[in-house]
Amino acid sequence: MALHAALKKKGNVVGELEKDILEALWTLKEGTVREVLGALKAKRKAAYTTVMTVMGRMVEKGYLCRKELQNGSFLYTPCQGQEEFYATTSRVLFSQMIRNFGSVAVAQFVDVLEEVDPKQIQALRKRLRDLK
């Protein structure tokens, strides 16, 4: 299932382990479960079977792509680059929020941006002016 369709259908947002796995694979470019587990050890403790199960589910969600190797194991790659993944995920989530909550969601988003970094709101204003 494609990422956009999975997000739209299920409203999925990546969990912490999924995020860590994606970050490991964006760094590694590709890897087996064992290689990803090795990359995760610096950040978290996880069992091989847990990582294998989560990575299998991430394939079903469209986050990861995999191909079977001659030895029967799988080689995983992120289906999208980091920036593209975050852009797609953000777009779907924002669309859902605006559809469900309208202008209230937009107003809250602007309020949160101002709390986080006032420079971000200036950049957004400039982008909105450029769209006109």
DSSP file (Angstrom, degrees, kcal/mol; ACC not computed):
  #  RESIDUE AA STRUCTURE BP1 BP2  ACC     N-H-->O    O-->H-N    N-H-->O    O-->H-N    TCO  KAPPA ALPHA  PHI   PSI    X-CA   Y-CA   Z-CA
    1    1 A M              0   0    0      0, 0.0     5,-0.0     0, 0.0     2,-0.0   0.000 360.0 360.0 360.0 133.3    0.0    0.0    0.0
    2    2 A A     >  -     0   0    0      1,-0.1     4,-2.7     4,-0.0     5,-0.2  -0.311 360.0-117.9 -67.2 149.9    1.4    3.4   -0.9
    3    3 A L  H  > S+     0   0    0     59,-0.5     4,-2.7     1,-0.2     5,-0.3   0.918 112.9  50.0 -55.6 -49.3    2.4    5.7    1.9
    4    4 A H  H  > S+     0   0    0      1,-0.2     4,-2.4     2,-0.2    -1,-0.2   0.916 113.2  46.6 -59.3 -43.7   -0.1    8.4    1.0
    5    5 A A  H  > S+     0   0    0      2,-0.2     4,-2.7     1,-0.2     5,-0.2   0.894 111.7  51.4 -66.2 -39.5   -2.9    5.9    0.7
    6    6 A A  H  X S+     0   0    0     -4,-2.7     4,-2.9    55,-0.3     6,-0.5   0.922 112.5  45.6 -64.0 -43.7   -2.0    4.3    4.1
    7    7 A L  H  X S+     0   0    0     -4,-2.7     4,-2.3    -5,-0.2    -2,-0.2   0.916 115.3  46.9 -64.7 -43.0   -1.9    7.7    5.8
    8    8 A K  H  < S+     0   0    0     -4,-2.4    -2,-0.2    -5,-0.3    -1,-0.2   0.902 118.9  40.6 -65.9 -40.9   -5.2    8.7    4.3
    9    9 A K  H  < S+     0   0    0     -4,-2.7    -2,-0.2    -5,-0.2    -3,-0.2   0.923 133.5  18.8 -74.4 -45.7   -6.9    5.4    5.0
   10   10 A K  H  < S-     0   0    0     -4,-2.9    -3,-0.2    -5,-0.2    -2,-0.2   0.592  89.6-129.8-106.0 -13.4   -5.5    4.8    8.5
   11   11 A G     <  -     0   0    0     -4,-2.3    -4,-0.2    -5,-0.5    -3,-0.1   0.817  43.5-177.2  65.9  29.7   -4.3    8.2    9.7
   12   12 A N        -     0   0    0     -6,-0.5     2,-0.4    49,-0.1    -1,-0.2  -0.351  19.0-175.0 -68.3 136.4   -1.0    6.6   10.6
   13   13 A V        -     0   0    0     -3,-0.1    -1,-0.0    -2,-0.1    76,-0.0  -0.987  38.8-100.4-122.3 138.7    1.7    8.6   12.2
   14   14 A V        -     0   0    0     -2,-0.4     2,-0.1     4,-0.1     0, 0.0  -0.285  33.8-133.1 -63.8 141.2    4.9    6.8   12.8
   15   15 A G     >  -     0   0    0      1,-0.1     4,-2.6     4,-0.0     5,-0.2  -0.278  32.5 -94.1 -80.4 175.0    5.6    5.5   16.3
   16   16 A E  H  > S+     0   0    0      2,-0.2     4,-2.4     1,-0.2     5,-0.2   0.913 125.8  45.6 -61.3 -45.4    8.9    6.1   18.1
   17   17 A L  H  > S+     0   0    0      2,-0.2     4,-2.5     1,-0.2    -1,-0.2   0.912 113.0  51.0 -66.3 -40.8   10.4    2.7   17.0
   18   18 A E  H  > S+     0   0    0      2,-0.2     4,-2.6     1,-0.2    -2,-0.2   0.913 110.6  49.4 -60.2 -42.3    9.3    3.3   13.4
   19   19 A K  H  X S+     0   0    0     -4,-2.6     4,-2.6     2,-0.2    -2,-0.2   0.924 111.4  48.7 -62.5 -44.8   10.8    6.7   13.4
   20   20 A D  H  X S+     0   0    0     -4,-2.4     4,-2.3     2,-0.2    -2,-0.2   0.891 111.5  49.9 -63.5 -39.1   14.1    5.3   14.8
   21   21 A I  H  X S+     0   0    0     -4,-2.5     4,-2.5     2,-0.2    -2,-0.2   0.929 111.4  48.5 -65.2 -45.2   14.1    2.6   12.1
   22   22 A L  H  X S+     0   0    0     -4,-2.6     4,-2.6     1,-0.2     5,-0.2   0.931 111.6  49.4 -59.9 -45.6   13.5    5.1    9.3
   23   23 A E  H  X S+     0   0    0     -4,-2.6     4,-1.6     1,-0.2    -1,-0.2   0.896 110.7  50.7 -62.2 -39.7   16.3    7.3   10.6
   24   24 A A  H  X S+     0   0    0     -4,-2.3     4,-3.0     1,-0.2    -1,-0.2   0.926 113.0  45.5 -62.5 -44.1   18.6    4.3   10.8
   25   25 A L  H  X S+     0   0    0     -4,-2.5     4,-2.6     2,-0.2    -2,-0.2   0.832 107.5  56.6 -72.4 -31.1   17.8    3.3    7.2
   26   26 A W  H  < S+     0   0    0     -4,-2.6    -1,-0.2    -5,-0.2    -2,-0.2   0.867 114.3  41.7 -64.3 -33.2   18.1    6.9    5.9
   27   27 A T  H  < S+     0   0    0     -4,-1.6    -2,-0.2    -5,-0.2    -1,-0.2   0.925 121.5  39.2 -75.7 -47.1   21.6    6.8    7.3
   28   28 A L  H  < S-     0   0    0     -4,-3.0     2,-0.6    -5,-0.2    -2,-0.2   0.763  92.1-145.6 -73.4 -25.4   22.4    3.3    6.1
   29   29 A K  S  < S+     0   0    0     -4,-2.6     2,-0.3    -5,-0.2    -1,-0.1  -0.197  77.9   6.3  79.9 -38.9   20.6    3.7    2.8
   30   30 A E  S    S+     0   0    0     -2,-0.6     2,-0.3    47,-0.1    47,-0.2  -0.965  74.9 158.9-161.1 158.8   19.6    0.0    3.0
   31   31 A G  B     -A   76   0A   0     45,-2.1    45,-2.7    -2,-0.3     2,-0.1  -0.950  35.0-109.8-177.9 158.0   19.9   -2.8    5.6
   32   32 A T     >  -     0   0    0     -2,-0.3     4,-2.5    43,-0.2     5,-0.2  -0.383  49.1 -98.4 -83.9 171.1   18.8   -6.1    6.9
   33   33 A V  H  > S+     0   0    0     41,-0.4     4,-3.0     1,-0.2     5,-0.2   0.926 126.7  52.6 -56.9 -44.1   17.0   -6.3   10.2
   34   34 A R  H  > S+     0   0    0      1,-0.2     4,-2.1     2,-0.2    -1,-0.2   0.896 109.8  47.7 -60.7 -41.3   20.3   -7.2   11.9
   35   35 A E  H  > S+     0   0    0      2,-0.2     4,-1.9     1,-0.2    -1,-0.2   0.903 113.3  47.5 -67.4 -40.7   22.0   -4.2   10.5
   36   36 A V  H  X S+     0   0    0     -4,-2.5     4,-2.1     2,-0.2    -2,-0.2   0.920 110.1  53.0 -65.2 -43.2   19.1   -1.9   11.5
   37   37 A L  H  X S+     0   0    0     -4,-3.0     4,-1.3     1,-0.2    -2,-0.2   0.898 108.0  51.7 -58.3 -41.0   19.2   -3.4   15.0
   38   38 A G  H  < S+     0   0    0     -4,-2.1     4,-0.4     1,-0.2    -1,-0.2   0.893 110.2  48.2 -62.1 -40.3   22.9   -2.7   15.2
   39   39 A A  H >< S+     0   0    0     -4,-1.9     3,-0.5     1,-0.2     4,-0.3   0.823 110.6  52.3 -69.4 -30.9   22.3    0.9   14.3
   40   40 A L  H >X S+     0   0    0     -4,-2.1     4,-2.9     1,-0.2     3,-1.9   0.751  87.5  81.9 -76.1 -24.1   19.5    1.2   16.8
   41   41 A K  T 3< S+     0   0    0     -4,-1.3    -1,-0.2     1,-0.3    -2,-0.1   0.784  86.9  56.4 -57.0 -29.8   21.6   -0.1   19.7
   42   42 A A  T <4 S+     0   0    0     -3,-0.5    -1,-0.3    -4,-0.4    -2,-0.1   0.786 119.8  30.9 -69.5 -25.8   23.1    3.3   20.3
   43   43 A K  T <4 S-     0   0    0     -3,-1.9     2,-0.3     1,-0.3    -2,-0.2   0.776 128.3  -3.2-104.1 -34.4   19.7    4.9   20.7
   44   44 A R     <  -     0   0    0     -4,-2.9     2,-0.5     2,-0.1    -1,-0.3  -0.983  61.8-111.4-157.8 160.2   17.5    2.1   22.3
   45   45 A K        +     0   0    0     -2,-0.3     2,-0.3    -3,-0.1    -4,-0.1  -0.893  45.5 160.0 -99.1 126.7   17.3   -1.5   23.4
   46   46 A A        -     0   0    0     -2,-0.5     2,-0.2    -9,-0.1    -2,-0.1  -0.996  38.0-114.6-147.2 146.7   15.1   -3.6   21.2
   47   47 A A     >  -     0   0    0     -2,-0.3     4,-2.3     1,-0.1     5,-0.2  -0.517  25.8-122.2 -79.4 148.9   14.7   -7.3   20.5
   48   48 A Y  H  > S+     0   0    0      1,-0.2     4,-2.7     2,-0.2     5,-0.2   0.920 113.6  50.7 -54.1 -47.2   15.5   -8.7   17.0
   49   49 A T  H  > S+     0   0    0      1,-0.2     4,-2.4     2,-0.2    -1,-0.2   0.851 108.7  52.1 -64.7 -34.2   12.0  -10.1   16.7
   50   50 A T  H  > S+     0   0    0      2,-0.2     4,-2.6     1,-0.2    -1,-0.2   0.946 112.3  44.6 -65.1 -48.2   10.4   -6.8   17.7
   51   51 A V  H  X S+     0   0    0     -4,-2.3     4,-2.7     1,-0.2    -2,-0.2   0.904 113.4  51.4 -63.0 -41.9   12.4   -4.9   15.1
   52   52 A M  H  X S+     0   0    0     -4,-2.7     4,-2.0    -5,-0.2    -1,-0.2   0.920 112.0  46.5 -61.6 -44.6   11.7   -7.6   12.4
   53   53 A T  H  X S+     0   0    0     -4,-2.4     4,-2.1     2,-0.2    -2,-0.2   0.927 113.8  47.3 -63.8 -46.1    7.9   -7.4   13.2
   54   54 A V  H  X S+     0   0    0     -4,-2.6     4,-2.2     1,-0.2    -2,-0.2   0.904 111.3  51.2 -64.3 -41.3    7.8   -3.6   13.1
   55   55 A M  H  X S+     0   0    0     -4,-2.7     4,-1.5     1,-0.2    -1,-0.2   0.881 108.3  52.5 -65.1 -36.6    9.8   -3.5    9.8
   56   56 A G  H  X S+     0   0    0     -4,-2.0     4,-1.6     1,-0.2    -1,-0.2   0.908 110.7  47.2 -62.4 -41.8    7.4   -6.0    8.3
   57   57 A R  H  X S+     0   0    0     -4,-2.1     4,-1.9     1,-0.2    -2,-0.2   0.848 107.0  57.3 -67.9 -33.5    4.5   -3.8    9.3
   58   58 A M  H  X>S+     0   0    0     -4,-2.2     5,-2.3     2,-0.2     6,-1.4   0.821 103.8  53.4 -67.6 -29.6    6.3   -0.8    7.9
   59   59 A V  H ><5S+     0   0    0     -4,-1.5     3,-0.8     4,-0.2    -1,-0.2   0.930 108.5  49.7 -65.8 -45.0    6.5   -2.5    4.5
   60   60 A E  H 3<5S+     0   0    0     -4,-1.6    -2,-0.2     1,-0.2    -1,-0.2   0.846 110.7  50.3 -62.0 -34.3    2.7   -3.1    4.7
   61   61 A K  H 3<5S-     0   0    0     -4,-1.9   -55,-0.3    -5,-0.1    -1,-0.2   0.625 116.9-113.8 -79.7 -13.5    2.2    0.6    5.5
   62   62 A G  T <<5S+     0   0    0     -3,-0.8   -59,-0.5    -4,-0.7    -3,-0.2   0.576  87.6 112.9  91.7   9.9    4.4    1.7    2.6
   63   63 A Y  S   <S+     0   0    0     -5,-2.3    16,-2.3    -6,-0.2    17,-0.5   0.860  79.0  33.3 -79.8 -37.2    7.2    3.2    4.8
   64   64 A L  E     -B   78   0A   0     -6,-1.4     2,-0.3    14,-0.3    -2,-0.3  -0.883  65.4-153.0-121.4 150.8    9.8    0.6    3.8
   65   65 A C  E     -B   77   0A   0     12,-3.3    12,-2.6    -2,-0.3     2,-0.3  -0.891  20.3-171.4-113.2 150.3   10.5   -1.4    0.6
   66   66 A R  E     -B   76   0A   0     -2,-0.3     2,-0.4    10,-0.2    10,-0.2  -0.989  15.8-164.0-144.0 153.7   12.2   -4.8    0.8
   67   67 A K  E     -B   75   0A   0      8,-2.0     8,-2.8    -2,-0.3     2,-0.3  -0.995  29.2-114.9-134.8 144.6   13.6   -7.4   -1.5
   68   68 A E  E     -B   74   0A   0     -2,-0.4     6,-0.2     6,-0.2     2,-0.1  -0.587  27.5-144.6 -81.2 135.4   14.5  -11.0   -0.6
   69   69 A L    >   -     0   0    0      4,-3.4     3,-1.9    -2,-0.3    -1,-0.0  -0.461  30.1-100.7 -91.2 168.3   18.1  -12.0   -0.6
   70   70 A Q  T 3  S+     0   0    0      1,-0.3    -1,-0.1    -2,-0.1     4,-0.0   0.794 121.7  57.4 -60.9 -29.0   19.4  -15.4   -1.7
   71   71 A N  T 3  S-     0   0    0      2,-0.1    -1,-0.3     1,-0.1     3,-0.1   0.434 120.9-105.8 -84.3   2.6   19.8  -16.5    1.9
   72   72 A G  S <  S+     0   0    0     -3,-1.9    -2,-0.1     1,-0.4     2,-0.1   0.286  85.1 115.3  93.3 -10.8   16.1  -15.9    2.6
   73   73 A S        -     0   0    0     -5,-0.1    -4,-3.4     1,-0.0     2,-0.4  -0.322  63.0-116.4 -82.6 175.0   16.6  -12.7    4.6
   74   74 A F  E     - B   0  68A   0     -6,-0.2     2,-0.5    -3,-0.1   -41,-0.4  -0.880   8.2-145.6-117.6 146.6   15.3   -9.3    3.4
   75   75 A L  E     - B   0  67A   0     -8,-2.8    -8,-2.0    -2,-0.4     2,-0.3  -0.956  24.7-156.9-107.8 124.0   17.1   -6.1    2.5
   76   76 A Y  E     +AB  31  66A   0    -45,-2.7   -45,-2.1    -2,-0.5   -10,-0.2  -0.770  15.5 176.4-106.1 145.1   15.1   -3.0    3.4
   77   77 A T  E     - B   0  65A   0    -12,-2.6   -12,-3.3    -2,-0.3     2,-0.2  -0.981  39.6-100.7-137.9 150.4   15.2    0.5    2.1
   78   78 A P  E     - B   0  64A   0      0, 0.0   -14,-0.3     0, 0.0   -15,-0.1  -0.524  25.2-140.8 -66.4 137.8   13.1    3.6    2.9
   79   79 A C  S    S+     0   0    0    -16,-2.3     2,-0.3    -2,-0.2   -15,-0.1   0.752  85.9  26.7 -71.7 -22.8   10.4    4.0    0.2
   80   80 A Q  S    S-     0   0    0    -17,-0.5    -1,-0.1   -77,-0.0     2,-0.0  -0.956  88.7-105.3-135.6 154.5   10.9    7.8    0.4
   81   81 A G     >  -     0   0    0     -2,-0.3     4,-2.8     1,-0.1     5,-0.2  -0.290  44.0-100.9 -68.5 165.6   13.8   10.1    1.3
   82   82 A Q  H  > S+     0   0    0      1,-0.2     4,-2.5     2,-0.2     5,-0.2   0.921 120.4  44.4 -58.6 -49.5   13.5   11.8    4.7
   83   83 A E  H  > S+     0   0    0      1,-0.2     4,-2.4     2,-0.2    -1,-0.2   0.915 115.3  48.0 -64.8 -42.8   12.4   15.2    3.3
   84   84 A E  H  > S+     0   0    0      2,-0.2     4,-2.8     1,-0.2     5,-0.2   0.907 111.7  50.9 -64.5 -41.2    9.8   13.6    1.0
   85   85 A F  H  X S+     0   0    0     -4,-2.8     4,-2.8     2,-0.2     5,-0.2   0.942 112.6  45.0 -61.4 -48.4    8.5   11.4    3.7
   86   86 A Y  H  X S+     0   0    0     -4,-2.5     4,-2.6    -5,-0.2     5,-0.2   0.883 113.7  50.8 -64.8 -37.4    8.0   14.3    6.2
   87   87 A A  H  X S+     0   0    0     -4,-2.4     4,-2.5    -5,-0.2    -2,-0.2   0.939 113.5  44.2 -65.0 -46.3    6.4   16.4    3.4
   88   88 A T  H  X S+     0   0    0     -4,-2.8     4,-2.2     2,-0.2     5,-0.2   0.938 116.2  46.6 -62.7 -47.7    4.0   13.7    2.5
   89   89 A T  H  X S+     0   0    0     -4,-2.8     4,-2.5    -5,-0.2     5,-0.2   0.927 114.1  47.5 -61.6 -46.5    3.1   12.9    6.1
   90   90 A S  H  X S+     0   0    0     -4,-2.6     4,-3.1    -5,-0.2     5,-0.3   0.915 110.4  52.5 -62.0 -43.9    2.7   16.5    7.0
   91   91 A R  H  X S+     0   0    0     -4,-2.5     4,-2.4    -5,-0.2    -1,-0.2   0.925 111.9  45.1 -59.9 -45.9    0.5   17.3    4.0
   92   92 A V  H  X S+     0   0    0     -4,-2.2     4,-2.3     2,-0.2    -1,-0.2   0.930 115.4  47.1 -64.8 -45.1   -1.9   14.4    4.7
   93   93 A L  H  X S+     0   0    0     -4,-2.5     4,-2.4    -5,-0.2    -2,-0.2   0.919 113.6  47.4 -64.7 -43.2   -2.1   15.2    8.5
   94   94 A F  H  X S+     0   0    0     -4,-3.1     4,-2.8     2,-0.2     5,-0.2   0.905 110.7  52.6 -64.1 -40.4   -2.6   18.9    7.8
   95   95 A S  H  X S+     0   0    0     -4,-2.4     4,-2.6    -5,-0.3    -1,-0.2   0.922 110.7  47.4 -60.5 -43.5   -5.3   18.2    5.2
   96   96 A Q  H  X S+     0   0    0     -4,-2.3     4,-2.6     2,-0.2     5,-0.2   0.917 112.4  49.4 -63.8 -42.9   -7.1   15.9    7.7
   97   97 A M  H  X S+     0   0    0     -4,-2.4     4,-3.2     2,-0.2     5,-0.4   0.929 113.6  45.1 -62.9 -45.3   -6.9   18.6   10.4
   98   98 A I  H  X S+     0   0    0     -4,-2.8     4,-2.1     3,-0.2    -1,-0.2   0.905 114.2  49.2 -67.1 -40.6   -8.2   21.3    8.2
   99   99 A R  H  < S+     0   0    0     -4,-2.6    -1,-0.2    -5,-0.2    -2,-0.2   0.903 120.9  36.1 -63.0 -40.7  -11.0   19.1    6.8
  100  100 A N  H  < S+     0   0    0     -4,-2.6    -2,-0.2    -5,-0.2    -1,-0.2   0.827 135.4  18.9 -82.8 -33.1  -12.0   18.1   10.4
  101  101 A F  H >< S-     0   0    0     -4,-3.2     3,-1.1    -5,-0.2     4,-0.4   0.468  85.0-164.4-123.8  -4.2  -11.4   21.3   12.3
  102  102 A G  T >X  -     0   0    0     -4,-2.1     4,-1.2    -5,-0.4     3,-0.9  -0.177  66.8  -5.8  60.4-140.8  -11.3   24.1    9.7
  103  103 A S  H 3> S+     0   0    0      1,-0.3     4,-2.6     2,-0.2    -1,-0.2   0.733 126.7  67.5 -65.9 -23.4   -9.9   27.6   10.5
  104  104 A V  H <> S+     0   0    0     -3,-1.1     4,-2.3     1,-0.2    -1,-0.3   0.916 100.6  49.5 -61.6 -42.0   -9.5   26.6   14.2
  105  105 A A  H <> S+     0   0    0     -3,-0.9     4,-2.3    -4,-0.4    -1,-0.2   0.909 111.4  48.5 -63.1 -42.7   -6.8   24.2   13.2
  106  106 A V  H  X S+     0   0    0     -4,-1.2     4,-2.3     2,-0.2    -2,-0.2   0.923 111.5  49.5 -64.2 -44.2   -5.0   26.8   11.1
  107  107 A A  H  X S+     0   0    0     -4,-2.6     4,-2.3     1,-0.2    -2,-0.2   0.903 112.0  48.3 -62.0 -42.0   -5.1   29.4   13.9
  108  108 A Q  H  X S+     0   0    0     -4,-2.3     4,-2.5     2,-0.2    -1,-0.2   0.888 109.1  53.6 -66.3 -38.4   -3.7   26.9   16.4
  109  109 A F  H  X S+     0   0    0     -4,-2.3     4,-2.3     2,-0.2    -2,-0.2   0.924 109.7  47.5 -61.0 -45.0   -1.0   25.9   14.0
  110  110 A V  H  X S+     0   0    0     -4,-2.3     4,-2.2     2,-0.2    -2,-0.2   0.914 111.1  51.7 -63.0 -43.5    0.0   29.6   13.6
  111  111 A D  H  X S+     0   0    0     -4,-2.3     4,-1.6     1,-0.2    -2,-0.2   0.914 110.3  48.4 -59.2 -43.7    0.0   30.0   17.4
  112  112 A V  H  X S+     0   0    0     -4,-2.5     4,-2.1     1,-0.2    -1,-0.2   0.906 109.2  53.0 -64.9 -41.7    2.2   27.0   17.9
  113  113 A L  H  X S+     0   0    0     -4,-2.3     4,-2.8     1,-0.2     7,-0.2   0.907 107.0  52.0 -60.3 -41.6    4.7   28.2   15.3
  114  114 A E  H  < S+     0   0    0     -4,-2.2    -1,-0.2     1,-0.2    -2,-0.2   0.856 110.4  49.0 -64.7 -33.2    4.9   31.6   17.1
  115  115 A E  H  < S+     0   0    0     -4,-1.6    -1,-0.2    -5,-0.2    -2,-0.2   0.864 115.8  43.5 -71.1 -35.9    5.7   29.8   20.4
  116  116 A V  H  < S-     0   0    0     -4,-2.1    -2,-0.2     1,-0.2    -3,-0.2   0.966 135.6 -16.7 -76.2 -54.4    8.3   27.6   18.7
  117  117 A D    >X  -     0   0    0     -4,-2.8     3,-1.5    -5,-0.2     4,-0.9  -0.798  47.1-155.8-159.6 108.0   10.2   30.1   16.6
  118  118 A P  H 3> S+     0   0    0      0, 0.0     4,-1.4     0, 0.0     3,-0.1   0.777  96.5  64.2 -57.6 -26.7    9.0   33.6   15.5
  119  119 A K  H 3> S+     0   0    0      1,-0.2     4,-2.0     2,-0.2     5,-0.1   0.828  95.5  58.9 -66.7 -30.1   11.4   33.4   12.5
  120  120 A Q  H <> S+     0   0    0     -3,-1.5     4,-2.2    -7,-0.2    -1,-0.2   0.887 102.7  51.7 -66.0 -37.7    9.3   30.5   11.1
  121  121 A I  H  X S+     0   0    0     -4,-0.9     4,-2.4    -8,-0.2    -1,-0.2   0.878 108.3  51.6 -67.8 -36.2    6.2   32.6   11.1
  122  122 A Q  H  X S+     0   0    0     -4,-1.4     4,-2.3     2,-0.2    -1,-0.2   0.910 109.4  50.1 -64.4 -41.3    8.0   35.3    9.1
  123  123 A A  H  X S+     0   0    0     -4,-2.0     4,-2.2     1,-0.2    -2,-0.2   0.894 111.0  49.4 -64.1 -39.6    9.2   32.7    6.6
  124  124 A L  H  X S+     0   0    0     -4,-2.2     4,-2.6     2,-0.2    -2,-0.2   0.906 109.1  51.8 -66.0 -41.5    5.6   31.4    6.2
  125  125 A R  H  X S+     0   0    0     -4,-2.4     4,-2.4     1,-0.2    -2,-0.2   0.916 110.2  49.5 -60.3 -42.5    4.2   34.9    5.7
  126  126 A K  H  X S+     0   0    0     -4,-2.3     4,-2.3     1,-0.2    -1,-0.2   0.917 110.7  49.9 -62.4 -43.3    6.8   35.5    3.0
  127  127 A R  H  X S+     0   0    0     -4,-2.2     4,-1.3     1,-0.2    -2,-0.2   0.906 109.9  50.3 -63.1 -41.0    5.9   32.2    1.3
  128  128 A L  H  X S+     0   0    0     -4,-2.6     4,-0.7     1,-0.2     3,-0.3   0.903 110.4  49.9 -63.6 -40.7    2.2   33.1    1.4
  129  129 A R  H >< S+     0   0    0     -4,-2.4     3,-0.8     1,-0.2    -1,-0.2   0.893 108.3  53.8 -63.5 -38.6    2.9   36.5   -0.1
  130  130 A D  H 3< S+     0   0    0     -4,-2.3    -1,-0.2     1,-0.2    -2,-0.2   0.770 101.6  59.9 -67.2 -25.3    5.0   34.8   -2.9
  131  131 A L  H 3<        0   0    0     -4,-1.3    -1,-0.2    -3,-0.3    -2,-0.2   0.738 360.0 360.0 -74.4 -22.5    2.0   32.5   -3.7
  132  132 A K    <<        0   0    0     -3,-0.8    -1,-0.2    -4,-0.7    -2,-0.1   0.494 360.0 360.0 -68.2 360.0   -0.2   35.5   -4.6
